[in-house]
Amino acid sequence: MMTKKKTKGQGRISAWLTLYGSNLDELAEHLNISYSRCSLLCNSETVPSHIREGLESFRIDDGSSIPSELLPEGVMRKRGAKKGWLERKMEQVRQETRREVKAGL
């Protein structure tokens, strides 16, 4: 039976939080994201840099922070195309086609 290789932080952040009397719910609230998103991000190898900063700034009651070796790498993510770009492009092509048809008549 093959086992799936675990990522660097998979389960470790949650275990650390539990060990120090905290949990993913509190971390999710600190990051202002849902529990499921928080769990997903904590189990990722990379996260957006603003999430990494939020993870670094999280403190438990005694002031301790999550050890950096448990945190996923923060990366700048390139944003995708803006919503509606395809519709705008299709409309542009339609208008150009209409102009060409009118010019040809």
Backbone as CSV, one residue per row, in Angstrom:
resi,resn,N_x,N_y,N_z,CA_x,CA_y,CA_z,C_x,C_y,C_z
1,MET,0.839,-1.178,0.000,0.000,0.000,0.000,0.884,1.240,0.000
2,MET,0.594,2.166,-0.921,1.362,3.407,-0.989,0.749,4.430,-0.046
3,THR,1.603,5.168,0.618,1.111,6.238,1.471,1.433,7.564,0.825
4,LYS,0.547,8.510,0.986,0.750,9.830,0.424,1.789,10.570,1.258
5,LYS,2.771,11.140,0.587,3.805,11.887,1.289,3.192,13.149,1.890
6,LYS,3.430,13.365,3.159,2.877,14.528,3.828,3.722,15.752,3.533
7,THR,3.058,16.884,3.418,3.777,18.130,3.234,4.400,18.549,4.553
8,LYS,5.284,19.509,4.477,6.057,19.929,5.635,5.204,20.264,6.847
9,GLY,4.131,20.991,6.671,3.360,21.448,7.815,2.087,20.686,8.081
10,GLN,1.826,19.635,7.312,0.541,18.956,7.412,0.314,18.404,8.810
11,GLY,-0.658,18.967,9.480,-1.023,18.527,10.811,-0.145,19.090,11.913
12,ARG,1.026,19.576,11.569,1.946,20.061,12.587,1.483,21.366,13.221
13,ILE,0.937,22.265,12.417,0.455,23.537,12.972,-0.705,23.265,13.911
14,SER,-1.627,22.424,13.489,-2.770,22.067,14.334,-2.309,21.413,15.629
15,ALA,-1.331,20.522,15.518,-0.804,19.852,16.715,-0.133,20.851,17.645
16,TRP,0.623,21.783,17.075,1.290,22.801,17.894,0.251,23.655,18.615
17,LEU,-0.794,24.067,17.891,-1.855,24.883,18.495,-2.505,24.137,19.652
18,THR,-2.825,22.863,19.438,-3.448,22.044,20.484,-2.522,21.908,21.691
19,LEU,-1.251,21.669,21.436,-0.269,21.516,22.497,-0.193,22.764,23.382
20,TYR,-0.373,23.920,22.769,-0.272,25.178,23.504,-1.636,25.793,23.842
21,GLY,-2.693,24.989,23.787,-4.013,25.418,24.242,-4.791,26.298,23.287
22,SER,-4.491,26.212,22.010,-5.230,26.981,21.015,-5.792,26.005,19.987
23,ASN,-6.356,26.520,18.904,-6.908,25.647,17.871,-7.029,26.401,16.550
24,LEU,-7.402,25.669,15.519,-7.526,26.280,14.191,-8.647,27.311,14.130
25,ASP,-9.676,27.156,14.964,-10.758,28.149,14.989,-10.218,29.525,15.360
26,GLU,-9.369,29.576,16.385,-8.792,30.851,16.814,-7.856,31.418,15.751
27,LEU,-7.085,30.536,15.125,-6.185,30.980,14.060,-6.983,31.514,12.873
28,ALA,-8.054,30.817,12.506,-8.903,31.265,11.400,-9.515,32.625,11.704
29,GLU,-9.950,32.825,12.940,-10.516,34.117,13.334,-9.453,35.213,13.232
30,HIS,-8.241,34.903,13.670,-7.131,35.867,13.590,-6.850,36.243,12.136
31,LEU,-6.919,35.252,11.243,-6.646,35.491,9.822,-7.856,36.038,9.072
32,ASN,-9.004,36.037,9.759,-10.258,36.507,9.161,-10.650,35.662,7.946
33,ILE,-10.523,34.336,8.110,-10.911,33.391,7.067,-11.695,32.254,7.728
34,SER,-12.307,31.403,6.918,-13.079,30.283,7.460,-12.144,29.201,8.013
35,TYR,-12.708,28.357,8.857,-11.953,27.243,9.432,-11.405,26.340,8.330
36,SER,-12.242,26.011,7.350,-11.812,25.087,6.299,-10.693,25.696,5.452
37,ARG,-10.788,26.980,5.164,-9.723,27.655,4.407,-8.435,27.681,5.222
38,CYS,-8.567,27.943,6.521,-7.410,27.961,7.408,-6.728,26.587,7.415
39,SER,-7.515,25.539,7.527,-6.974,24.183,7.529,-6.262,23.888,6.214
40,LEU,-6.886,24.271,5.114,-6.300,24.071,3.794,-4.961,24.799,3.686
41,LEU,-4.923,26.047,4.110,-3.693,26.828,4.008,-2.595,26.294,4.918
42,CYS,-2.969,25.856,6.115,-1.968,25.313,7.043,-1.365,24.014,6.530
43,ASN,-2.078,23.321,5.666,-1.591,22.066,5.108,-0.936,22.240,3.745
44,SER,-0.816,23.484,3.297,-0.196,23.767,2.000,1.305,23.950,2.149
45,GLU,2.007,23.744,1.064,3.449,24.002,1.074,3.733,25.480,0.910
46,THR,2.865,26.188,0.182,3.019,27.630,0.004,1.680,28.309,0.258
47,VAL,1.742,29.549,0.694,0.549,30.366,0.924,0.843,31.781,0.430
48,PRO,-0.201,32.573,0.152,0.059,33.971,-0.193,0.834,34.650,0.942
49,SER,1.694,35.575,0.578,2.569,36.195,1.574,1.791,36.907,2.681
50,HIS,0.615,37.471,2.381,-0.146,38.146,3.440,-0.688,37.129,4.458
51,ILE,-0.967,35.907,4.026,-1.393,34.855,4.954,-0.205,34.426,5.812
52,ARG,0.964,34.294,5.194,2.174,33.938,5.952,2.421,34.980,7.050
53,GLU,2.260,36.259,6.706,2.446,37.321,7.696,1.433,37.186,8.831
54,GLY,0.196,36.822,8.489,-0.828,36.612,9.505,-0.502,35.437,10.402
55,LEU,0.020,34.366,9.813,0.424,33.203,10.595,1.567,33.572,11.546
56,GLU,2.501,34.370,11.058,3.631,34.793,11.882,3.193,35.702,13.030
57,SER,2.140,36.485,12.814,1.716,37.438,13.840,0.766,36.831,14.877
58,PHE,0.301,35.595,14.644,-0.608,34.938,15.587,0.130,34.628,16.882
59,ARG,-0.474,34.969,18.003,0.111,34.704,19.323,-0.906,33.981,20.192
60,ILE,-0.404,33.029,20.974,-1.278,32.381,21.954,-1.213,33.197,23.241
61,ASP,-1.942,32.765,24.265,-2.063,33.543,25.503,-0.728,33.906,26.146
62,ASP,0.244,33.011,26.079,1.533,33.312,26.724,2.465,34.132,25.826
63,GLY,1.985,34.526,24.653,2.776,35.348,23.740,3.598,34.566,22.733
64,SER,3.544,33.243,22.809,4.307,32.405,21.871,3.683,32.473,20.483
65,SER,4.534,32.324,19.484,4.046,32.278,18.107,4.373,30.918,17.503
66,ILE,3.718,30.607,16.408,3.942,29.335,15.720,5.386,29.332,15.206
67,PRO,6.144,28.283,15.486,7.533,28.230,15.015,7.599,28.348,13.489
68,SER,8.531,29.150,13.009,8.619,29.414,11.574,8.867,28.161,10.744
69,GLU,9.525,27.149,11.322,9.786,25.933,10.547,8.511,25.134,10.277
70,LEU,7.444,25.430,10.999,6.167,24.749,10.752,5.321,25.477,9.710
71,LEU,5.636,26.730,9.454,4.803,27.546,8.571,5.097,27.271,7.101
72,PRO,4.046,27.322,6.260,4.266,27.179,4.819,4.996,28.413,4.283
73,GLU,5.666,28.235,3.174,6.393,29.333,2.551,5.416,30.387,2.033
74,GLY,5.728,31.647,2.244,4.914,32.739,1.710,5.404,33.133,0.332
75,VAL,4.503,33.202,-0.620,4.869,33.579,-1.988,3.919,34.646,-2.502
76,MET,4.454,35.508,-3.342,3.615,36.494,-4.014,2.926,35.767,-5.161
77,ARG,1.624,35.823,-5.175,0.871,35.143,-6.237,0.441,36.160,-7.274
78,LYS,0.700,35.826,-8.525,0.278,36.692,-9.612,-1.229,36.564,-9.759
79,ARG,-1.889,37.678,-9.788,-3.342,37.684,-9.943,-3.716,37.298,-11.368
80,GLY,-4.817,36.605,-11.503,-5.308,36.198,-12.814,-6.015,37.348,-13.520
81,ALA,-6.537,37.043,-14.672,-7.256,38.044,-15.452,-8.507,38.508,-14.696
82,LYS,-8.889,39.755,-14.909,-10.071,40.290,-14.253,-11.319,39.600,-14.787
83,LYS,-12.321,39.500,-13.922,-13.571,38.865,-14.326,-14.171,39.605,-15.508
84,GLY,-14.726,38.842,-16.420,-15.405,39.419,-17.572,-14.488,39.736,-18.740
85,TRP,-13.208,39.386,-18.645,-12.281,39.727,-19.715,-12.659,39.043,-21.021
86,LEU,-13.146,37.812,-20.934,-13.506,37.077,-22.146,-14.711,37.727,-22.826
87,GLU,-15.710,38.098,-22.036,-16.888,38.756,-22.604,-16.508,40.074,-23.259
88,ARG,-15.627,40.851,-22.623,-15.194,42.128,-23.205,-14.446,41.899,-24.519
89,LYS,-13.592,40.891,-24.547,-12.838,40.583,-25.758,-13.766,40.135,-26.877
90,MET,-14.761,39.301,-26.548,-15.708,38.838,-27.565,-16.509,40.011,-28.124
91,GLU,-16.927,40.929,-27.275,-17.666,42.107,-27.726,-16.792,42.983,-28.623
92,GLN,-15.526,43.122,-28.276,-14.599,43.901,-29.090,-14.473,43.288,-30.485
93,VAL,-14.353,41.968,-30.556,-14.234,41.273,-31.842,-15.522,41.440,-32.648
94,ARG,-16.683,41.341,-31.978,-17.967,41.543,-32.680,-18.035,42.936,-33.299
95,GLN,-17.648,43.947,-32.527,-17.699,45.327,-33.031,-16.746,45.522,-34.199
96,GLU,-15.547,44.946,-34.105,-14.595,45.061,-35.211,-15.131,44.369,-36.452
97,THR,-15.773,43.202,-36.258,-16.347,42.470,-37.383,-17.461,43.285,-38.034
98,ARG,-18.325,43.897,-37.216,-19.402,44.749,-37.765,-18.826,45.897,-38.581
99,ARG,-17.777,46.547,-38.081,-17.149,47.666,-38.800,-16.581,47.179,-40.138
100,GLU,-15.941,46.019,-40.120,-15.370,45.479,-41.350,-16.461,45.146,-42.350
101,VAL,-17.572,44.579,-41.882,-18.687,44.230,-42.759,-19.286,45.505,-43.354
102,LYS,-19.497,46.548,-42.536,-20.044,47.812,-43.016,-19.112,48.464,-44.012
103,ALA,-17.810,48.409,-43.748,-16.837,49.016,-44.655,-16.794,48.285,-45.980
104,GLY,-17.045,46.990,-45.975,-17.037,46.182,-47.192,-18.302,46.357,-48.032
105,LEU,-19.379,46.873,-47.428,-20.628,47.031,-48.176,-20.687,48.255,-48.971
